[in-house]
Amino acid sequence: MRMNFSIKTREFLRFCFLAFCCYALFILFFAYWYYVTDSISLTPYTKPVVEKLDFGQSIYFSIVSFHTIGFGDIHPITNLGRTIVMIQSAISIFFTAMFSGLLVYYVIKRPNDIFSTKKLYIRHRNESFWLSIRLGNKGRSIIDLDGRFEAWTIEENSRVRTFQCQRDLPDLERILYYDINLSEPENRKLKTALVEARKGKHRLHMKLSVIGNDIKTGEQVAFAKYYDSSDLVFGKMFLNVYSWDANGHRKNFQWKNFERIEPMEPEIIKWFEEI
């Protein structure tokens, strides 16, 4: 009977297997070091005993030393043996700490594989101006996505909100566009703030934040990016990052095109700043 594990369970088991392999190699390495140097021996409780230990006993002492248990039935008998014990005990502390940290990073938390354009784009298409941010995802798809965009200025050491909008977004598979139509009445205030920022009347600060759920694990995923008016770039169409095959699947990803956009004609830029 085949057992079906969730993606997170498989990741956990894979991580534990790799950690155990590292642990076993660590134990065997120090056991071999104890064994070839004849640096450990049985503790003489009743009379002096000098006995060469076998490799199995060296493994036992290596495990005991790794966990700093110290039963006392075997002990180092040379200065080299004492040095090896100190080295192993010190390394074991860092090994345990790194194991705990990597467990959290690789298994509990999703890698940071969501990103956005470094610039914030004012685009012109379909006779309208749009404020656009391109989102990318190199990991599993994100569903139930919610996006929030804010814009504000700083006046007399206080934050003054200029614009805010929040809406549901399509699933983030590989590429997603967060577009705000600056020609719509409810977005005219943002359009005015952008024009004034372009003319140097104030410094406009902006933030895009998105939150959703990993399609496989259900884990909540959040992303945020800050911009200001110095990040504004004019353009038209973004360059393609991928192409489609005959079955309707994305292929030939070229992430180098993620930030690239067709330039906007100077007269259209001037038109934006005048209307």
N, C-alpha and C positions, 0 to 999 in steps of 0.2 A: 504494500500500500504506500503510495507516494504522499509525502507530507508537503502541504502548501504553506509556506511562510510569507508573511507580509514583507514588503521591501525593507522596512525598518528592522524587522527581526533578522533578515538575511544580512543586513549591514552589521548588526550587532554581533552575530555569530562569526562573520568574517573577521571583524576586528578582534574578537576574543581569540580566534585561532591564530592570527598573526602575533598577537601579544604573547600567547602561550609559547609559540615557536621562539620568539626573542628571549623569553624567560628561560626556556630549556637550553638554548645556546649559551646564555649567560651562566647558568648553573654548571653546564658541562665544561665550559672554558676554565672556570675557577677550580673545578674538581680536578681537571687535568693538571692544572698548575700546581695544586697541592700535591698531587700524586707523583709527578716527575721530580719535584724538588725535595721529597721526603721531609716535608716541613710540618707534618702533623702526626700525632700518635695518640694511643689510648692513654687516658689519665691513670696513673698508678695509685689506686686507692689504698692498697695494703702493702705493696712492695714495688720497688722500681721495676718497670716493664718497658722494654724497648722493642717494639714490634712494627714491622713495615705493614701499613694498611693496604688493603686492596682498593681497586678503583671504585667499587660500590660504596665502601665506607667513605671514600673521598667525596662522592656525590652527596651522601648523607650530610657530611660536615659542611659542604658548600651550601646546601639548602638551609641548614640551621643557621649558618653565618649570614646568608642573604636576608633571612627574616629576623636576624638579631635575637634569636631565642636563647642560645647559649646554655645547653643542658650540662655541659662540662664533662661528658664522657669521652670526648675527643678534644684535644687542645693543640695549639701550635707549639712546637718545641724549638724553633729556630727564629732568629730575628727576621729572616725572609718570610717565614710563615705568619708571624705577627703583622708584618707589613701587608701581606696579601689579604689577611682578614680585614684590616683597616680599609684597604682599597675597596674590597667587595662590599663592606657595610656602608661606606660612603656612597658608592654608586647605586646601591639598592634603594637609598632614599630618593635619589633623583629619578630612578626608573619608576618607582611607585607614583611619584608626583606627575611625571610625564604620561604615565598610563591613564591616570585620572583625567588629566587635561585633554588628552587626545580622545578619550572616550566621550567627553562632553562635546568637543569640537566636531568630530567626524560622525558621531552616531546620534547624539541628542539634537544638535543644531544642524540645520541645512547650510551648506556652503554658500558664501556670498557670491552667487552667480547671476544676480540681477543687476543691471547697470543702465545708465541713461546717457544721452549725449552730454558732452561737457559744456556745450553752448545751448542757448535758448534761441530758437529760430522764428523770425517773422517771415512767413511765406505768403506768396500771392498765387492764388489759383481760383479758377471759376469766378473771376471778377471780385473776389473777396480777399481780405487779409486775414491770416490765421497766425496765432501764436502756437508753435509746435515744439514738442519734446518727443524724441524717439527713445523708446524703451526696448532693451534687449534682454534675452534670457537664454543662458547656456545650460540650464538645468532642466528639471522636470517642469511641466506646465503648471501655471498658477490659475486657479479658478476662483469664482466668487470675488472678483477683483473690484476694489473700490478705490477711486482716485480723488485727491483733494489738492487744489492749487490755491495758493495765497500770494498776495502782493501787498507790500507795506512800505512806508517811508519812516525815517526817524526824524522827529521834530521836537526840539527842546528836550532831548534825552528821553523821549517817549516814543513808543511804537504806535504809528497811526495806520490802521488798516485801510488799504485802498480798494482791494478786490478779494473776493473769495468765492470759489465754486467747488461743489462736491457732487460726484455722480458715479454711477456704476460703469464699469469698463468691460469690454470683451475679455475672454480668457487670454492670458499671456502665454503663448506657446513659444515663439522665438522673437517676433517683432511686434511692437504695438506703438501706435501714435496717440499721444495725448494732445488733442487739437482744441483750441478755443477760437471760435469765429468772432473776430473783432468787429465785424460789421453788424452783428446782432445787437439790438437795443440794450439788452441786459449786460452786454460786455463793453459798451461804449466808454464806461469809466476807466476800464483797464486800458483801452486804446488811447485815451487822453493821457493817462499816466505814462504810458510807454513813449508817446510823442514828446511829452515834457521832459522825460528822462533823457531822451536822445538829444534834446536841445540844451541839456545841462542844468535844467531848473532844479532838479533834485536827483538823488540816488535812489533808485527803486530796487527793493529787495524782494525776492520771490522764492517760493518753495513748492516743490511737487512731492507729495507723499502718496504711496500706494500700499495697500494691504490686501492680502488674499490668502488662499489655502493651497498647499501642495496637493496636486491631483492624486498622488499615490498614498501619501501618509496622512493627509489632512492637517499637517502641521501649519500653523499660521506663519506667514511670511510677510515682512514689512520692508519697505525701502523708502528712503527720502533723499532728496538732492536740493541743495540751495544754489540760487543764482542771484546775480544783481544786474543792473542795467549795463554794466560793462561787458556782460556775456551775450548781449543781443547780436545776432547775425542775420542778415537778409539773404533770402534764397527762394527757390521755387520748388523743384521736386528733389527729394532725396535720391541718391544713387541706390540701385538695387543691392541688397545684401545676399540674396539667393535667387535661384531660378526654380522652375517647376518641371517635374517630369511628366510623362504621359499618364501616370496614375494619380496625378494631383498632389504629389508629395514634394516638399521642399528639398532642394539639393544644391550642391556647389556653394556652400556658405562662404562668403568673403567679408568677414567682419571688418576688414580694413576700410570698407565703404560706409561703415556705420555713421561716421561723422561727416561724410561728404554730401554736398548739396549743389544743385545747379545755381549759378550766380543770378542775382536779380539785376535788371537793368537800372541804371542810375535814375532815369526819369520816373520809374515806378517807385523807387525809394523816396524821391522828392514828392511824389504824389501822396504817399503814405503820410509824410510829415506835414502836409498842407491840409489834409481833410480831417 
